[in-house]
Amino acid sequence: MRPALSDGEPLDGHEAARLVAAIAAHGDRQAFARLFAFYAPRLKSFLTRQGFGASDCDDLIQDTLLTVWRKAGQFDLQSGAVSTWIFTICRNLGIDRRRRLVRRSRVAELETPEDLDPTPLVDSDLISREEEARVRKALGQLPAEQAEVIALSYFGDSPQTEIARRLGIPLGTVKSRVRLALTRLRQLLGDFQ
């Protein structure tokens, strides 16, 4: 068993390619931990230079390395180095995040308070209550840990990094629970229609 790499310990291209191959071949968690330990601090520096805040950096690093885990079998050494592949994934995820933020801010600008009808129709109020009842019923069918992260995320409006800190669990666990819960909610809400 080899110790995890610290930030300063070098990882050459051949070793990195071997680690990615081990992840692809049999989901080698030790290999992933070594890649994570080596690349996470470097990705953080890269993202910080790109102007991302600490919370966004953490989310993007997590997303990048989860992508490496999921797509390790797609890595082709003939196309380039592991480091190039990982930093390209990170850069693309960063670009996607910026685009989403720009879109959200544009939508927020378009929806000024004077554009919104302060007196919703009785029908829409009734529909909203029915939808809320359906969602609450579906939430009641989720495992407790999934319902908790959904409640904190969507009803409590807490970012996932804050939820992880608050619950004392890894950010990846929060993301997995949210993903599983949303998948199950889609199924349940589809069944209720």
C-alpha positions in Angstrom: 0.0 0.0 0.0 1.5 3.3 -1.1 0.9 6.5 0.9 -1.2 9.3 -0.6 0.8 12.0 -2.4 1.2 15.3 -0.7 1.0 18.5 -2.6 4.7 18.7 -3.1 5.4 15.1 -4.1 5.9 14.8 -7.9 3.7 12.6 -10.1 5.2 12.0 -13.5 3.1 11.5 -16.6 3.6 7.7 -16.8 2.5 7.2 -13.2 -0.5 9.4 -13.7 -1.5 7.4 -16.8 -1.1 4.2 -14.8 -3.4 5.6 -12.1 -6.1 6.5 -14.6 -5.8 3.1 -16.2 -6.2 1.5 -12.7 -9.3 3.6 -12.1 -10.8 2.6 -15.5 -9.9 -1.1 -15.2 -11.2 -1.8 -11.7 -12.3 1.4 -9.9 -9.1 1.6 -7.9 -9.9 4.0 -5.1 -6.3 4.2 -4.0 -5.3 5.3 -7.5 -8.1 7.9 -7.4 -7.0 9.2 -4.0 -3.4 9.6 -5.2 -4.7 11.6 -8.3 -6.9 13.6 -6.1 -4.2 14.4 -3.6 -1.8 15.5 -6.4 -4.2 17.4 -8.6 -6.7 19.1 -6.2 -4.2 21.7 -4.9 -3.1 22.4 -8.5 -6.6 22.8 -9.7 -7.4 25.1 -6.8 -4.5 27.4 -7.9 -5.6 27.2 -11.5 -9.2 28.1 -10.6 -8.2 30.9 -8.2 -6.2 32.5 -11.0 -9.3 32.2 -13.1 -11.1 34.4 -10.6 -13.3 31.7 -8.8 -14.0 32.0 -5.1 -13.2 29.3 -2.6 -16.7 27.7 -2.7 -16.8 27.6 -6.5 -13.2 26.2 -6.5 -14.2 23.4 -4.2 -17.3 22.5 -6.2 -15.4 22.6 -9.5 -12.5 20.5 -8.2 -15.0 18.0 -6.9 -16.9 17.9 -10.2 -13.6 17.7 -12.2 -12.3 14.8 -10.3 -15.6 13.0 -10.3 -15.6 13.3 -14.0 -12.1 11.8 -14.1 -13.5 8.9 -12.0 -16.5 8.4 -14.2 -14.7 8.8 -17.5 -11.3 7.3 -16.8 -12.0 4.6 -19.4 -12.3 7.3 -22.1 -8.8 8.8 -21.5 -6.5 8.2 -24.4 -2.8 8.5 -23.7 -2.2 9.0 -27.4 -4.3 12.2 -27.3 -2.3 13.9 -24.6 -1.1 13.8 -21.0 -3.3 13.1 -18.0 -2.6 16.6 -16.7 -3.8 18.2 -19.9 -6.9 16.0 -19.8 -7.7 16.9 -16.2 -7.1 20.6 -16.6 -9.2 20.7 -19.8 -12.1 19.1 -17.9 -11.7 21.7 -15.1 -11.5 24.6 -17.6 -14.6 23.4 -19.4 -16.6 23.0 -16.2 -15.4 26.5 -15.1 -16.7 27.9 -18.5 -20.0 26.1 -18.0 -20.4 27.5 -14.5 -19.7 31.1 -15.7 -22.2 30.7 -18.5 -24.9 29.5 -16.0 -24.1 32.4 -13.7 -24.4 34.9 -16.6 -27.7 33.4 -17.7 -29.1 33.5 -14.1 -28.1 37.2 -13.7 -29.8 38.0 -17.1 -33.0 36.2 -16.1 -32.9 38.1 -12.8 -32.6 41.4 -14.6 -35.5 40.6 -16.9 -37.8 39.6 -14.0 -38.0 43.0 -12.2 -40.6 43.3 -9.4 -42.8 45.5 -11.5 -43.0 42.8 -14.1 -44.5 40.3 -11.6 -48.2 40.3 -10.9 -48.6 41.0 -7.2 -52.1 39.4 -7.2 -51.9 35.9 -8.5 -55.0 34.3 -9.7 -57.0 32.0 -7.4 -56.5 29.2 -9.8 -52.7 29.5 -9.8 -52.7 29.7 -6.0 -54.7 26.4 -5.9 -52.4 24.8 -8.4 -49.4 25.9 -6.3 -50.8 24.4 -3.2 -51.6 21.1 -5.1 -48.0 21.0 -6.5 -46.6 21.7 -3.0 -48.6 18.8 -1.6 -47.4 16.5 -4.3 -43.8 17.5 -3.7 -44.1 17.1 0.1 -45.7 13.6 -0.4 -42.8 12.6 -2.7 -40.2 14.0 -0.2 -41.8 11.8 2.5 -40.9 8.8 0.4 -37.2 9.6 0.2 -34.6 8.1 2.6 -34.1 10.6 5.5 -30.6 11.6 4.5 -31.7 12.4 0.9 -34.8 14.4 2.1 -32.5 16.3 4.5 -30.1 17.5 1.8 -33.0 18.4 -0.5 -34.7 20.4 2.3 -31.4 22.2 3.1 -30.5 22.8 -0.5 -33.9 23.9 -2.0 -36.0 25.0 0.9 -33.2 26.3 3.1 -31.4 27.8 0.0 -28.0 26.6 1.4 -25.1 25.9 -1.0 -23.8 22.3 -1.1 -20.5 23.2 0.5 -22.4 24.7 3.5 -24.6 21.6 3.7 -21.5 19.4 3.8 -20.0 21.5 6.6 -23.3 21.6 8.6 -23.9 17.9 8.4 -20.2 17.0 8.8 -20.1 14.9 5.6 -18.0 15.2 2.4 -19.1 17.5 -0.3 -19.2 14.5 -2.7 -21.7 12.7 -0.4 -24.0 15.8 -0.5 -23.8 15.9 -4.3 -24.6 12.2 -4.5 -27.5 12.5 -2.2 -28.9 15.4 -4.1 -28.5 13.6 -7.4 -30.1 10.4 -6.1 -32.9 12.4 -4.5 -33.7 14.4 -7.6 -33.8 11.3 -9.7 -36.1 9.6 -7.3 -38.3 12.7 -7.0 -38.6 12.8 -10.8 -39.8 9.2 -10.8 -42.2 9.8 -7.9 -43.7 13.0 -9.3 -44.1 11.4 -12.7 -46.0 8.6 -10.9 -48.3 11.1 -9.2 -49.5 12.7 -12.4 
